[in-house]
């Protein structure tokens, strides 16, 4: 026990033993600076200096742009650009998926690889009449004057005027003899109308051309998207006069009939009608004679 106390006193004496640090002029041996130190003071000062250095280094790295020069740290600008690019990538992926679905639906129209749904013309007409009966409301004199004013303004309007859906009439693309009619069992979702080569093919209604290209099996093909989710398809043409994205009016020439494509059986127009993704019989709505 006495030895232990003796060692502790000896250690304390060493820590508190005073030393004198003197700085001399080498030539004259003149004393320039002197300071008294102990081992304990040196340890405390060294520890405080190390802690302070570490603390200020962490502050510089965390809160100043100097951290950008340290390997492994990215700048705030790069992080912002990376986040923006990530958002743009997500938007492009979503747009790509929408385009894939759209092109897949167009491919189904071209190949006829869809489920069928039979439409009854009489039931459609009866339903439209019922809708009109429901929508009929008593009109006042002010309402009649307002309708007359709007009709006069829309008469010279460049944009399409909203009309009565029951008066939606389809224009015959060509007039001729039907060589092969609409047949669900054989998956012939169209009518083949025999016409001479280079007969003008006309749009069946107002719409936008969504496809106008050459295909190996069906030659020159034109697809038009109309109002009320209606799509018309014109195949085996010898030439097309419209491009994708063109706006067409009912009865406007969009192609010249012909005998193009591997699946053709002679000069004719292969005409299809699709409503809400389902094929319909064109003869229920169009008179080709």
Residue pairs with C-beta under 8 A, 6 or more apart in sequence:
14 39
15 38
15 39
15 40
16 38
16 39
16 40
17 38
17 39
18 36
18 37
18 38
19 36
19 37
19 38
19 39
20 34
20 35
20 36
20 37
21 34
21 35
21 36
21 37
22 31
22 33
22 34
23 31
23 32
23 33
23 34
24 30
24 31
24 32
25 31
25 32
60 66
60 67
61 67
61 70
61 73
65 75
67 73
68 74
68 75
105 277
106 210
106 211
106 223
107 113
108 114
109 223
109 231
109 233
109 272
109 274
110 211
110 215
110 218
110 221
110 223
110 233
112 187
112 188
112 189
112 279
114 277
114 278
114 279
115 278
116 184
116 189
116 278
116 279
117 278
117 279
117 280
118 184
119 275
119 278
119 280
119 281
119 284
121 284
121 285
125 166
128 165
128 166
129 166
131 165
132 164
132 166
139 147
154 161
160 206
165 228
168 205
168 227
168 228
170 204
170 205
170 273
170 285
170 286
171 202
171 203
171 204
171 205
171 250
171 251
171 286
172 202
172 204
172 286
172 287
172 288
173 193
173 201
173 202
173 203
173 204
173 232
173 234
173 269
173 271
173 286
174 193
174 195
174 199
174 200
174 201
174 202
174 257
174 269
174 271
174 288
175 193
175 195
175 288
175 289
176 193
176 194
176 195
176 199
176 268
176 269
176 288
177 193
177 194
177 289
178 191
178 192
178 193
178 194
178 283
178 288
179 192
179 193
179 194
179 265
179 266
179 268
180 188
180 191
180 192
181 188
181 191
181 192
181 283
182 188
182 189
182 190
182 191
182 279
182 281
182 282
182 283
189 272
189 274
189 279
190 233
190 235
190 270
190 271
190 272
190 279
190 282
191 270
191 271
191 281
191 282
191 283
191 288
192 265
192 268
192 269
192 270
192 271
193 268
193 269
193 271
193 288
194 266
194 267
194 268
195 257
195 267
195 268
195 269
196 257
196 267
197 238
197 256
197 257
197 258
197 259
197 267
198 238
198 239
198 256
198 257
198 258
199 256
199 257
199 269
200 253
200 256
200 257
201 222
201 234
201 237
201 253
201 254
201 255
201 256
201 257
201 269
202 251
202 252
202 253
202 254
203 224
203 232
203 248
203 249
203 250
203 251
203 252
203 254
204 224
204 226
204 232
204 250
204 271
204 273
204 286
205 224
205 226
205 227
205 230
205 232
205 250
206 226
206 227
206 247
206 248
206 249
206 250
207 224
207 225
207 226
207 227
207 230
207 232
207 247
207 248
208 224
208 225
208 245
208 246
208 247
208 248
209 222
209 223
209 224
209 242
209 243
209 244
209 245
209 246
209 247
209 248
209 254
210 223
210 224
210 225
210 231
210 244
211 221
211 222
211 223
211 244
212 220
212 221
212 222
212 223
212 240
212 242
212 243
212 244
212 246
213 220
213 221
213 244
214 220
214 221
214 260
215 221
215 261
216 261
216 262
217 261
217 262
217 263
218 235
218 236
218 260
218 261
218 263
218 264
218 270
219 235
219 236
219 237
219 238
219 258
219 259
219 260
219 261
219 264
220 235
220 236
220 237
220 238
220 239
220 240
220 255
220 258
220 260
221 233
221 234
221 235
221 237
222 233
222 234
222 237
222 240
222 242
222 254
222 255
223 231
223 232
223 233
223 234
224 231
224 232
224 234
224 248
224 254
225 231
226 232
228 275
229 275
229 276
229 277
230 273
230 274
230 275
231 273
231 274
231 275
232 271
232 272
232 273
232 274
233 270
233 271
233 272
233 273
233 274
234 254
234 255
234 269
234 270
234 271
235 261
235 269
235 270
235 271
235 272
236 257
236 258
236 259
236 260
236 261
236 263
236 264
236 268
236 269
236 270
237 255
237 256
237 257
237 258
237 260
237 269
238 255
238 256
238 257
238 258
238 259
238 260
239 255
239 256
239 258
240 254
240 255
240 256
241 253
241 254
241 255
241 256
242 248
242 254
242 255
248 254
257 267
257 268
257 269
258 267
259 266
259 267
259 268
271 282
272 279
272 282
273 279
273 280
273 281
273 282
273 285
274 280
282 288
